[in-house]
Amino acid sequence: MKEFEYADITKEVKELAILCKKNSRIDPELYGKYEVKRGLRDISGKGVLTGLTEISEIVSYSIVDSDLVPCEGKLYYQGVNVKDLVNGFIEEKRFGFEETVYLLLFGELPDKEQLSNLTGLLAKYREELPTSFVRDIIMKAPSRDMMNTLARSVLTLYSYDELADDTSVENVLRQCLQLIALFPLLSVYGYQAFSHYHDGNSLFIHSPKPELSTAENILHILRPDSKFSHLEATILDLALVLHAEHGGGNNSTFTTHVVTSSGTDTYSAIAASLGSLKGPRHGGANIKVVKMFEDMKEKVKDWESEEEVGQYLSDLLNKKAFDHAGLIYGMGHAVYSISDPRADILKGFVKNLSEEKGLQKEYALYSMVERLAPEIIARERRIYKGVSANVDFYSGFVYRMLDLPMELYTPIFAIARIAGWSAHRLEEIINDGKIIRPGYKSVAKHKEYKTMEERTVQEENADIRLA
């Protein structure tokens, strides 16, 4: 007798899927008829206002004579321009992610003592991950996807928390700080378990060091020899800062607000946000960029030829290259048009890292694509509102140069974004809003109820007619 396989899609299931598709399809014209803003965005692409926040602000338009005019993108964390924030970290030669966490959670920049207290608290929480948790939870039945591993670990931590359901601000803050501290360990250890059990690689577990920053600890616990350069840690830290928050309207952060508004516990809310971020339309975009460039490097013989590179980009748009989706990954953003400030900030540091790694030729290819793609998109698609490189365009390249496994690209995003999710969860709780429950209009036709016998006779008659 054949053993049951969980992934089996039987003939019966396939037939039911056909019925599901048949009876669940909604006429696209009805969305226009009832003025439904699909994806909570209006016809111009502007997001529907669903809440207020002080945590971050995205600026992509300026007002000129009462009209909205696209401008160079800006991003603010608690009113502080991220570009100024990063410049401060670089000028003073210090890691900035922990300071960014403080700013997002508490609404102001810390002094030396406040920052030292926070980093000490995060180090303490990292050391409190039980050995039994690593052995019994992370190492057993490792998932093929690290985001699922991370979500499972977060949900399991509920069982280790005696105050798991306490939603007071003090307790939720404690839980959020612990998760911010533990995300690097849960992610990297999860990957190492997968790599050992599925790929047969040696298993090594490094304990975090309290004197190291979040970025340094990631490289320390990930690499067998724990070695890394200062530039490597600096650029990973920068990537964490730039991914820490991006407004309340992005899919995973909005998920945080929605789930928090139901009154549920922190672990459930953050696990839901992780499920959102896992989606390739959200957190997995930089993986697509890296894979696209790998394909490009194989197909384009002369990386310095604008003609060859331009033809490849044209083929992408016309569904003749890579995954035939008709997209140049890493170009364009739902909010920014002229520029994504995160990509602008990251680009300069990417150049420095490419020189350290001897990958200047590859960096030049990225720069050429960044320059040519907007022109080709405008010509092929007749889109003239402005298309620019987004943060995913360069972040995947950064992670590849840092020798981070692709399985950790999206968890690295989560390690950063847990800071923003935590700030938004606290904001939702502190302001005691209503449960978020948007309206959906039913367009189903009313049907007459028929007994089981009547339905059976009807089906038999239909079979006779078909025969």
Secondary structure, 3 states (H helix, E strand, C coil): CCCCCCCCCCHHHHHHHHHHHHHHCCCCHHHHHCCCCHHHECCCCCECCCCCCCCEEEEEEEEECCEEEEEEEEEEECCEEHHHHHHHHHHCCCCCHHHHHHHHHHCCCCCHHHHHHHHHHHHHHHHCCCHHHHHHHHCCCCCCCHHHHHHHHHHHHHHHCCCCCCCCHHHHHHHHHHHHHHHHHHHHHHHHHHHHHHHCCCCCCCCCCCCCCHHHHHHHHHCCCCCCCHHHHHHHHHHHHHHCCCCCCCHHHHHHHHHHCCCCCHHHHHHHHHHHHHCCCCCCHHHHHHHHHHHHHHHCCCCCCHHHHHHHHHHHHCCCCCCCCCCCCCECCCCCCCCCHHHHHHHHHHHHHHHHHCCHHHHHHHHHHHHHHHHHHHHHHCCCCCCCECHHHHHHHHHHHCCCCHHHHHHHHHHHHHHHHHHHHHHHHHCCCCCCCCCCCCCCCCCCCCCHHHHHHHHHHHHHHHC
